[in-house]
Amino acid sequence: MFPMLKGDSNIVIYQTPDGETEIDVRLEGDTVWLSQAEIALLYDTDRTSISRHITNIYKSEELDESATCAKIAQVRFEGNRRIERTINTYNLDMIISVGYRVNSKYATRFRMWANRILKEYLTRGYAINQNARIEQLEELKQTIAIMSNVIAAHQVTKDEAIGLLRVISDYTYALDTLDRYDYQQLEISNVTTLEGFRATYENAMEALRTLKRRFGESALFANEKDESFKSTLGAIYQTFGGEELYPSVEEKAANLLYLVVKNHSFSDGNKRIAAFLFLWFLENNGILYRKDGTRLLDNNTLVALTLMIAESNVEEKDIMIKVVVNLINQNN
């Protein structure tokens, strides 16, 4: 059973490289669709040849027919008669596979054009749906608020109520953080400016030596490759015009995590060292734990953040710092 394309699919005009032929290309989902006749027109060959290549591609199981073929209703008028019939159309994978057998030069050009058009089409669709996403998020928040009221009204123990409400609260905040990340609207606010502990090269290295002795790490663990770790510690206390660039504990901690991961200052264990120093810095400044004794970040979240930083691009530093600060900010 093949899927049926919608009659109102988006149509984009493709002009062949010789400039003599224009083809209506249907866009639906995340791909483009052409009939056998249109593929023949695209590659300047006969339909019989296209049909034979498609049959051979399916016979050799190079492509899955159910995934690359869809039907569309086509309406034609012959005199006063309206004739409607269903024809097979094929997606970009099939179009390109056939093209490489018939006219590889034209196939390459069409693939490049199609990928560009699809990117523009999907981006435009994302922009159109932004308002709908915001409305859905607000509806979800309202639903969670209603759940909170229901839980509070029922006979549950104090511990059960606190646990459930915390889950709901954290879930709502997580949605907010992710949504602001999507729209590049994350800000740093309500942070901790009272700093009771200052990280130095000496106390940081002593902490790492203690960690190494306690867990029996390898000889290369915390072995410095260069002077970059000293630079990292200096960077988090950097000033400009007499003002700190990172005035809060949260910002310093986030930059410490980021820079240790990215600078690769040690021969072994850079991610583990970064995560450890991040927790060490927060704990010594008295903000690692909430008032109820639970830790701001669980182990899985810290691992995920560390890996995200490792995989991020340099130009994404600011947004990564904001994500970390927002997740460890006790005042949010």
N, C-alpha and C positions, 0 to 999 in steps of 0.2 A: 504494500500500500504506500503510494507516494504522497508526500505532502502537497497541499494545494496553495499556490501563491495567491495573495490578495489581488483583487482587480485594481486597487488604488495604489499599487507599488510605485515608488518614486522612479521617474524616468530621467536618465541623463544621456545626452547625445555624445557619442564617440565618433570622431572623424579619423578615418584611416590615414596612415602616414603619407599616402600619395595625394590626400586631400580631395579625392574624387567620390568617396562614399561616406555617408553618415548612417550610424546604426543607433537605434533606441536600445539603451541598456537599462534593464530593470535592477533596482537596488532593493533588497529586502533582507532583514536580519543583518548579518555581518558579511554579506557577499553579494555578488552580482549574478544575473541570470540571463542566458541567451538560448534561443531555440536552435535547432540544427541548421535551419535556413540562415539564421543570423550569424552563426559561427562560420558557415560557408562564405558568407558575404565578408566577414571580418578577415578571413585568410585568403580571399580571392581564389576559391576553389569550388568544386561542385558539391552538392548536398550528399550525393551517394558516397563520396570519399569520406565525408565527415561521419556519416552513419556507420561506415565500416570501421573507422578508427574507434568510435565509441563502443561498438560491439566488442572489439578486440580488447579494449581497456577493461571492460567489465568481465570478459571471459578470463583474462589473465589475473583478475582480482587485484589489479593495480589500485582501483578505487572501488568504493562501496556504492552500489547503485542507489540504495535507499537514502544515502547521505548526500548524493551529488545530483540527483534528478528530482524535479518537482513539476507538477502539472499546472497549467494556467488556462483559463477559459479565453478563447479568442473569438471575437465577433467580426464577421465580414458581411458585406452586402453585395448581392449579385442581382442587379436590377432592383426590383422592389422587394426581393426576398432577403430576410435577415437570417444569416446562417451562423450558428454558434457551435464551436467544436473545442475539444480539449487537446492541447498539444504539450509535448514534453519540453521542458527547459532544463538547462544544465548550469551548475554553479562555476565559480572561478577555477576551482581545482580541475574540473573536466575541461573547461575552455583552454586552460594553459597546457594540460596534458595532450590534448588534440593538437594544439598549436605547435608544440615542439616536434610533432610528427609531420606537420604540413609546412609550416613557415616559422621557424624558430625566431627569426628577427622580429616579425610582427607580433609573435607571442610575447616576447620580452617587453616590447613597447606597451602592449595592452596590459600586461601584468603591472607595470610601473604606473600606468595611468589609473588602473582600477584601484590599486592600493592607495593612491593619493586621494581619489574621489571618495573611497570608503572611509578614510580617516576624517575627511571634511564632513561627510554625512553623519558619522557617528558622533563627532564632536558637536555638530549642530544639534543633534538629537539630545545629547547630554545637557546642553545649555537650555533647550526648550523644557526639559523635565526638571530643572532645578526647583522651580516653584512647587511642583508636585511633591518633590522629595522633602521640602521644608514643611509642607502641610502634613505629610505622613509622619514626620518626626514629631510634630506638635501633637498629633493625634495619639501617638504612642506614649508621649509624656503624660498626656491627660489620662490615658488608660492606666498607667503606672500609679498616678496620683489616686485614682479611684481604688485600685488594689490596696494602697496604703490605708485608705479610710476603712475599707472592709475588714482588713486584718486588725486594725485598731479597735473595731467595734465588736469583734468576736472574743470569746473566752480562750485566750492563749496565755501561756506563761510569759513572764517578763523577759526571760532569756530568748524565748521563741520570737516574741514581738521585736525585740531589739535586732536579732539576727536577720529576720525577714525584712525589716525596714532598712537595715544597712545594705542588704543586697539590692533592694529597689533603688535606694539613693545612689549607690555606686554605679548601678546600671545606667541610671539617668545621666549621671555625670560623664560616664564613658561615652554615651551617645553624643552628648554635647561636645566633648573633646574631639571625637572622630569627625563630627560634622564641621566644626570650626577648622579642623585640619584640611578637610576636603575643600573648603572655600577660602583657604589661606587667611583665616581670620583669628588665628590663635594669638592671644596677647599674654603678657606677663603682668600680673597684678596680685595684690594682697599677699606679698611674699614676706619672708622673715628677714628683717634687716639687722636684728640684734645678733651679733656673731660672737660666740664665746670661745671659739677655738680657731686657731690659724694653722693651716697645713704648711709644713716646711719640708725641705728636702730631707733633713735629718729625721724628723719624726715619721715621715712617710716610709723611708727606707727601713727604719726600725720596725715599723708595723709589718712590712713585707718580709723581713727576716724572721719575725715571730711566726708569721703565717707559714713560711717555708719549713721552719723547725717543727711546727705543730703537725703539718700534714705530709711531711716527707717529700716535698716536691723535688723535681729533677735538679741537677747541678746548674742547668741553664735557666731555671726559673728565676725571675727577677734579676737576671744578669744584664746589666745595662750595655747596650750596643754603642751608645754615644751620649751626648750631653742633653738630649732632647727632653728627658724627664724633668730636669731642672727647669728647662724653658716652660714646660707645661705648668708646673707649680707657680712659676712667675707670672704666666699668662692669666691665671684665674684671679690674680690680684692686681692686674694691670690698671693703670689710671690714665686719665686724659684731662688736662686742665685742672688737676687736683681732685678730680672726681673718679671714683671707681667705675670701670666699664661694666662690671658685674657686681652690683651693690648688695645683692641678697645672697643668703646661704644657698637657696635653691639654684640660683644661676651659677654660682661657683661650682656646686656639686655637679650640675648638668655639664658644664664645660670640662670639668675634671674627667668625667666619664667619657665624654666625646673625644677629648684630646689624647687620653691614654690609649683608647682603642685605635684612633687614627694614626698616631705618631709612630707606633711600633717601636717604642723605646727599648724594649727588652728582647732578649734572644728567644724566650719561650713564655707562653702564658699571658700574652697581652690582654686578651679579653677578660680572663679570670682576674688579673691584676686590676683592670679598670673597674670591674664590678665590685671587687673587694674594697678598693679605695673609695669608691662612691658611697658604699654603706658605712665605711669607717669615718668618712668626713661628716655624713649626716648624723651618725650616732654621737660623735664627739661634739657636735653642735646642738645636740638635744632635740632633733626633729625627725629621727628615724622612725619613731613609734608614735602612734596616736595616743590620745588620752586614755583610751580603754586598753592599751597595751599591745594592740595589733600593729604589725609593721606596715608602713605606707605602701610598699611594693612587695608582692610575694615573689618567690624565686622564679616562677615561670615568666612573670611580667618583666623582671629584670633581665632574664636571658633574652627575651624577645626584643627588648629595647637595645641591648648590647649588639645583637645581631643586626638589627635595623640600622644602627649607626655604622657598623662595619660595612654594610652593603650600600650605604647612601653615598651620593655624590658630594663633592666639596661644596658646591653651590647650595646644597640643601642643609647646610649646617644650622642656619638660623631657625628653620622650621623644626629640626630635630631637637634643638635646645629648648624650644618652646613646648614641644610635646613632653619632654622629660620634666620640665618645670611644672607644667600643668598637672601631671600625674602625681608629683610628690608634694604638691602644695596643700598643706593641711587646712588652709583657710578657704579652699574652694568647696 
